[in-house]
Amino acid sequence: MDTRNLTLMTDLYQLTMMQGYFKSQNNQTVIFDVFYRSNPSGSAYSIMAGLEQVIEYIKALSFSKEDIQYLKNTGIFEDDFLEFLKKFKFSGNIYAIPEGSVIFPREPLIKVIAPIMEAQLIETAVLNIINHQSLIATKASRVVYAAKGDGIMEFGLRRAQGPDAGIYGARAAIIGGCIGTSNVLTGKLFNVPIKGTHAHSWIMSFPDEYTAFKTYASLYPNACILLVDTYDTLKSGVPNAIRIFQEMKDQGIPLSSYGIRLDSGDLAYLSKKARKMLDNAGFPDAIISASSDLDEYLIDSLKTQGAAITSWGVGTNLITSKDNPSFGGVYKIAAVESEGTFIPKIKLSENSEKITNPGNKTIYRVYEKESGKIKADLIALEDEKISEEEDLLLFDPVETWKKTLLKAGSFTLRKMLVPVFQEGSCVYSSPEVMDIRDYCFRELDTLWEESRRLINPHEIYVDLSDRLYKMKTALLESIK
């Protein structure tokens, strides 16, 4: 699973369009925006993830001899175009919102400024990478929020849609707030914590449950989490676990990280009963962890019921984002260069939410100065001056009568898009995954609590600047 050349991980029409541009000698510089239209899972926000893999992909872009021969054998591509591909290298500029950032619909997550053949080729892979990891990071952040400070371990590898989904999904889950993953390769590749207990098969392979627990405890005394539901949770599993913990205590073995795991049954009822049994036996600090098809809604419900669980293992529903298995990011052209000037372009649709925002744009995040919370995001033209020293009028780009005037000095601004590639060279260093995770927690703290609730959260507004709104309106009118 080392770095691979993913140049041909693209849709056929990207290459046929490239050949069309080549034949028509059209390689003008263009601007493409990556954005999405709605948050997954009913969330009011999403989490940006996958940028490091986009960077690796762009750096490795080149057509090998085998690639060229394969394309030649299709009979679709002509020799002069294939000769051009032999020397292909990305030469454009890319700007992006950093990984771990809170993001919102309709704003550019990535802006590509490049000759159209280059910009066209990278569309599919960029969307594939960003859509997947942003989806899983967002889902993870919701699960972590539901746990209210309890640790969430990602362990969905066996249910992920293939090795890449398992590896990079686990990476994204860590960014979204998980404390670790069961995926050892993800741990190796990204230097993130790996965690795990044991399976029911471990218990069943021994003559009895007690012997299985005793053997495991002797091997891993500093990480002794015992799975107690193989036979009977309350009559066998928990009593045998308590017996092991007492023996360890009597032998002077430090009980530093120990407890039980529940993987079936009524988790609220069983955890509360198990807590009483552990407490009465003198083990009040024993961990009670739980698994069993968990998601943010079930965790939230169990917390409401007073479940005595302090550690959660989440697999299938997290690694697949089962309730919302796709992110829906798109890649749309926003401007075309002509004689040194970018001419704005707009895509129309009968669905108003699918009408694109034209021009060379940037994003300002607007924070309420007093609280540090996000007030709105403002999409503006790159050459616009937006200042904290001047009043700022925010208005809904669809329901334009909805307006908010922010007085100068009452808000702060932050530009969200940062340079990643300049003239084909990478100018950005990706942080370590655990550092991205810490940054993501800080980002989530800038959301109002009402925007983090799991059901019917308060929406964060994404507005257009006055100049961008007028440009968009004029383009719409001219096309009509």
Secondary structure, DSSP 8 states (H G I E B T S, - for coil): ------TT-S-HHHHHHHHHHHHTT---EEEEEEEESS-GGG-S-EE---HHHHHHHHHT----HHHHHHHHHTT-S-HHHHHHHHT----SEEEE--TT-EE-TTS-SEEEEEEHHHHHHTHHHHHHHHHHHHHHHHHHHHHHHHHTT-EEEE--GGGSSSHHHHHHHHHHHHHTT-SEES-HHHHHHHT--B-----HHHHHTSSSHHHHHHHHHHH-TTSEEEE--SS-IIIIIHHHHHHHHHHHHHTT---SSEEEEE-SS-HHHHHHHHHHHHHHTT-TT-EEEE-SS--HHHHHHHHHTT----EEEE-HHHHTTTTS----EEEEEEEEEETTEEEE-----SSGGG----SSEEEEEEEETTT--EEEEEEEETT----TTS-EEEE-SSSTT-EEEE-TTSEEEEE--EEEEETTEE------HHHHHHHHHHHHTTS-GGGT-SSS----EEEE-HHHHHHHHHHHHHH-
